[in-house]
């Protein structure tokens, strides 16, 4: 007999008892100069007060900031102090100098952990106010070659266009790195950031409470009283379900596991009035980052800008080049099996009630105290005796449905399948004897006529950690114009690693930058270069 351990979600007493901590974050990127419309790849190193990566917050916040304020906000997941994210610079982003900063919910923002980025927009004349000058000559900042006692990089000094090369990375001890191979042109104007001064810095930063489980989604509840229960669920995921209790001042906090990707979240105040609703707070701090240097635009940059612009326009569809990396999730139903009832042309009925009677024999629809209710049907398998258990968590596309009438009135022809979980579990303080998730063909749940106390909101979750390690498959006559040949944000190297990569179809100078740290908190940084001819 399979033993199911109830999963308790929403009871986070230990979080409130933990001590305040300082967490500092260093962010490395694939390069330091970009065009509006390009993708920025980030690797995060989160260290404690002793300068070592350690289990701390499970989320970090990234902001791209100019003299005019925050231009972009991104969330990244952290696991044992390491994380990754990427984001696309909008095509309309004004050109200028920007600072990229990262921090955790403790609010400790490290200046030495940030980095300056040169961003050019050759498509418009938009410029960040007081951030760009056209006087003088641009002085590109070279990234000097650098050796390290811990790691070594061996790369061919010259590669022919379109040919494959191999990078040999050797380490005297286990290290965690970010590794980038990119085209170095004259667009970079600011000194390349380094993890070395970050780890040696004696910054005095304020302490805060780490978010060890994931993101804290905070907000204000209107039209409810202290002690009322609210429930949060996510369209597209049956595991992202959380409860919270309204505080005396009307505030609410959902202690969630990290919710990944762009989602629609559904909030409901269970005990509130028809006019109850939740207003979310932004977790981003929009910090002041001090003086940002001026970016120089001059005729010297013309050829590099034209070349980079042509490369951006001719980019190969990059989705196939990406490698999704493992990330930490804590789903409600982890490690347990769902029974799947696929609805096709041979197993389809016009109403949900008929589907439950004819197809899904482990769930039944009954009327209890004047309300339609779903029950889990449990059979002993010997005497054929059946027991009917409730309450049951009812969902559609992962969104909790508290009023089963919405389900009964739904067009069953739009359903793709019914998923049933026949084991007990707990959410907050509420026990359930099972769960039923009605999955629609095209995520129709948010079109349901929910009562006014239910609100559907767009939500930008944590970015999926992704590496860019593959070379494109080119069609006849197609050119490989990639600026970034290889990027891995969380490379774990024990002793030796061989990394194949392919040179692009154009000549130029390329840099290899590997930086990170060992388990004792010592910085590691090595820079090499090669020519493509």
N, C-alpha and C positions, 0 to 999 in steps of 0.2 A: 504494500500500500504506500502510495506516495505521500510523503509528509510535507505539508505546506506551512512555512513559517510566515505568520502575518507580518506585513511590512507597515511600519508605523511612520506616517508622513505628517509633518506639521508639528511634532513635539520636539522642540529644539531647546530644551532647558539648558543644556550644556553651553550653548552659544552665548547665553546671557551671563554665565558664570565665568567665562574665560577672561584672561587678563588682556589688558591693552597691549598692543604690539606695534612696532615700527616695521613697515614693509616698503622697500625701495625697489623701483622697477627701472631696468635699462632696456631700451628698445633699439634693436639693430634693424637695418633695412637692406634691401638688395642693392641699392645704390643711393646716391645723395642728390641727383638731379633728375627731374621728371618733366614731361610735357602734360598739360591738362589732357585728360583722356587716357593716360597710362595707368597701369595698376601698380600700387605700392605694396610690397611684401614685407611683413614685419615678423620679427622674432623677439620674444620677451624673456627677460631674466629677472625674476623676483627674488630678492634676498632679504633675510632678516637682519636684526641689529648686528649680528656677528659677521655679516657678509657672506652667508652661505644660503644656497637654495634649500628650502625646507617646506614641508606641508603647511600651507597657510591659506590665504584666500584662493578660492576656485575661479575667480573672475578678475579681470583687469579692464580698465577703461582707457581708451586712447583718444586723444584730441589733436587735430591739426589746427594750429593757431597762427594767425597773422596779426599785424597791427590793428586790424579791424575786428578782431575777435575770433571765436571758434568757427572754422569753416566746415569741419567734418567731425563726426563722433562715431566711434567703433567700439564694440565689446569683444574681448578675447578671453577664451577659457584658459585656466592655469591648472597644471597638475604637477605637484612637487616643485613648484617655482618656475616651471617652464611653460611657455604658451606660444601661440602663433595666430596671425590674422592677416588678411589682405583686404584692400579696398580700392575701388576705382575712383580716380580723380575725375570729377565732373568736367565735361568738355567746356563748360562755361566758367570754370574756376579761374579767377583773375591771376595773372602772373605776378610773381613776387617772391619774397623770402618768407618762409614758414618755419615754425618750430613744432616738432612732433613730440608729445609728452605722453607718458603712460603712468597709471597709478592704480592702486587697489582701493576697496571700500574703506581702508583705514585713513585715506586722505593724505598720505605722505607722498608729496610730489618732489622728486629728485631733479634738480637742474642738471646735474652731471649725467643723469640717465636719459636726458632728452637729446634730440639732434636737430640740426638746422638742415632744411631742404631748400634747394633751388627749384622753383616751379615756373616753367615758361608756358605761355599760351600764344602760339603762333596763329591761332584762328580768330582772335579778337584783339581789340586794343585795350581791353579791360586790364587794369593794374591795381594792385593793392595800394591803398593810399600811403604815401610817405615810405614806400618799401622798394621803389625802383628808381634808378637814376640812369640817364642816357649820357651823362658826362664822364669823360675819361675812357679808359680801356679796360675791358674785362680781364681779370687775371685768374685764369683757371687754377684751382688748387689741385696739385698732383697728389695722388695717394702713394706715398713712398713705400718701397718694398720693405718688408719687415720679417725678421726671423724670430723663432721662439724655441726655447729649449725643450718645451713639452711636446710640441707638434712640428711636423715638417710637411711641406707641400712639394711634390715633384710633378711638373707639368711640362709638356713639350714646348721648347722655346719658339718653334715656328710650326704652324699648321696651314695646310692648304685649304682654300674655301671648300666647304661642303664635306670635308673629311672628318673622320671620328678620331678623337684623342682620348687619352685616359689620364685622369688625375690620381696620383698615389698620395694618400693621406696616412701618415704614421704618427702614433702617439705613444709616449713612454708610460702613460697611465690613462685610465678612463676619463673622457671629457665629454661635455655636452656643448655642441657648437651650432652656429648658423654658418652656412656656406653659400657664397654667391660667386658666380662667374658672369661677368657683364662687360659690355663695351664701354670703354672709357674715352669720352670725347671731351671737348672743351667747355661743356656746359656747367660742370661742377665748379662752384665759386667759393664754397665754404669748407673749412677744414673737416676732414672725415672724423666723425665721432669714434670713440674707442671705449671698450669696456674696462681698460686698464685704470684710468683715473676714476671711473665710477666705483670700482671695488676698493680703491685706496682712499676714497673720499671720507672725510669725517663729518659729513653733513649732520646737523642736529635737526631732526624732523619730528613733528608731533606724532604721538601714538594713537592708534584707533583700534576698533574691534574688527578682526579679519572675518571675511565671509567664507567659512570653510566648506559649506555645502554647495554654494552657488550664488546666484544673484538674489539680493533682497529687493523685491519689488514693493515700493512704498507708495502710499497714496492717502487721500482724504475721502471719507465716506460722508455723503450728505443724505439726509432723510432717514437716518438710522440712529439707534441708541447704543450706549455702551453694552458690550457683551453680545451684540448681534453677530451672527456667523456669516461670513462671505466666502464664496467659492470661486476659484479661478481655474479655468481649463483652456486647453490650446487646440485650435482647429488643426487637424492632421496628425495628432499624437494622442494615443489613449493613455499615456503614462504621465503627461504633464498636468496633474490635478493637485491643487493645493487649497488649503483652507486658512482663513485668518479670522481673528476676533477684533471687533471694533473697540478701540480704546476710548477712554473718557473724553479725550479731546477730538474724537472723530477720526483719528489716524488709523491706518491699517498697514500691516507688513506681512507679505507672503515670503517665507523663507523657501526659496525654490532651488532645485537642482538647475544647472544651466539649461536654458531653453535656447536651442540652436536655430539659426536661420530667421527669415522673415515670416512672421506668423500673424494670425488673427487670434487674439485672446478674448475670451468671453468671461465677464465678471457678473456675478449675481449676488445680491444681498438677500440671503434666504429668509431672514426675519423682518426685512424692511417693508416699507410701504411701496406702492406702485411708482412713486416718484423718487425712490432711493437710487443713488448712482455713486460711482467711484471716479475720482479724478486722480490720475497717476502723477507722481513726481519724477523729474528727471534725475538720474543718478550722477550726471556729469557735473563737475565742479566749475568748469570754465575758468581755470586759474590764470593769474597774471604771470607772464613768463619773462617779464623784463624787456630790455631793449633787444630788438631783432635787427641784425645788420641789414644794410641795403644791398639789393641785387642790381648789378650793373648790366645794362643792355648796350651793346655796341656792334659795329659792323663786323668785328672779329668773330662774332658768334653766328654770322649769317649762314655759312656753309653747314655748320653742325646742326643748326635748327632746321634747315631745309632737309638735311639727311634724316634726322630723327623724325621729322614730320612725315616724310615719305615712308619710313619704316612703320610708323604707327598706322598709317592708312592701309598699308599692304599686309598687316599682321594676319598670319594664319589663324583660323579659328582655334582658340587655345584650350577649350574645354578638355580635349583629349590629352593635353600635355600635363594636366594636373594630377597629383596623387593625393588622395584624401588620407590624412593621418589619424591614428587612434585618438579619441578624445573621451574624457570622463563624463559619463551620464549616470544618473541614478534613477532609472525608471521604476515606476510604482510596481509593475508586474514582472520585474527582472527574473529570469531563470524559470519562469512558469509557462506552461503551454496554454494556448487558446485553441478552442475548437472553432474551425472555420466552416461556415456554410455558404458556399458560393452560389450565387443566384444567376442562372443563365436562362436561355430560352426554354429549357426543359424543367427548370425548378423555379418558376416565377409565378407569383400570384399578384392580383391587383391591389391587395391591402396588406398592411403589416400584420394584422390579426390573422389572416389566412396563412401568411408565411410562418408565423409562430406555431400554428396548429399543424400544418402539413409538412413543414421542413425542419424547423428547429424544435426538436422534441425535448430539449433540456430546459426550455423556458416556456412559461405560460403566462397569459394575460388574464387577470381576474379583476373583479370589482370589490374593493375593500373600503368600507365606510364611505361609499359614494364616490370613490376615486379609482380610476384605472391604475393597476399596480402590476409590475412584472415580478415573477417569482422564479427562483432556480428550482428545478425538479431533480431530486436526488433519489436514486434507486439503489436498493441494497444488493441487487444482482443475484439474489438467491431465492427469496420469497416473493420477489417482484413488488415488494411494498415500496411506496413512494412517499417522500417527504417534500413539502413545499416550503422553501426558505425565502424570507425577505427580511430586511431591505436589500435591494439589488441596485448597484450603480448603473444607471442607464445613460448611454452616450450616443451621439451621432457624430461621426468623423472626429471622435475624441472630445467633443464638447458635451459637458454634463447637461442632461435634460431632466429638470426637476418636475416638469409638468408632462406626464405621459400623453396627455391629450394632443400635444404637438406632434408626437410620434404617430398616434392613431390617424390623424388627419393628413399625414404625409403621403405623397404619391409613391407607392412601393415600386413602381416601374423604374424609379430613379436610383434604386438601391443596387449596389454591386455585390455585397456580401454581408453576412451577419457574423460577428466574432463574439464568442462566449467564453468567459473565464469562470470556472466552477469551483473556486477555492475562496475561503474567507480571507479578508484583509481589513486593514483599518486606515482611514484617512482622518488625521487629527484625532478626535475622540469618538468618531462615528464608525462602528463596525458594519461591514457589508459581507453578505454571504456569496457574492459573485458579482460579475459585471457583464453587461451586454453592450456591444458597440455596433451600431448600424452604420456601415460605411457606404457612402453614396458614390456615384460614378465620377462626379466632378466637384466634390467638396461643397455640396449644396446647403450645408447646415446653417451657414450664416444668413441664408435667405429665409429662414423660418420666421414666423410671426411671433417673436419672443415678446413677453410682457415688458413694460417700460423699465422695470427694475433690472433687466438684463441688458448689459451693454457690450457691444462688439467693438474692439479697438485694434487698429494696426499696431504691431509690436516688432521692433527691431531687436532680435535676439543676438546671441553670441555667434560670431563668425566661425564657420567650420575651419579647422586648421588644415591647410593645404600646402603641399610642396609643388614646385614646378621643375620636374626632373627629366621629362621625356623630350625627345627630339621629334619635330613634326614629320609626318609622311607627306611628301610633296608630290603633286601631279606634274606631268611633263610640262616643262616651260615655267613652272612656278619657282620663285626664289624664296630662300629662307632669310628673312630680314629681321630676325629676333635681335633685340638689344640685350636680353637676359638669356643666357645659355643654360644656366642651372641655378636653382635656389632650393635649399632645404633649411627650414627654420629650426628644426630640433634633431640634429644629427648626433647620434650616440656612437662614439668611437672608442673601442676597447684598445686595440693595438694597431691594426692596419685595415685600410679600406680602399678599394679601387673604384673610382667613379668615372664611368664613360660619359662623354658628351660629344656633341657634333658642332663643328665650326659653321658659322653662317655663310651666306653666299656673297658676302662683301668683305673687303679687307679692313683691317684696323687693329688697334691695340686693345687688349682685353686684360682685365684684372681678376684675380682670384683672392677673395677675402674670407678667411675663416677666423671667427672669434667666438669666445665662450669662456667656460670656466671648468675647473675640476671639482671633485667632491669636497675639497677642503676650502673652496672659495678663492683659489688663486686664478687670476685672469690668464687667458690664452688668446693670442692674436698673431696671425701670420698672413702676410700679403705677398703674392707672386704675380707675375705678368707673363704674357706671351703675345706673339704676333700672328695674325691671320693674313695670308698673302694669296 
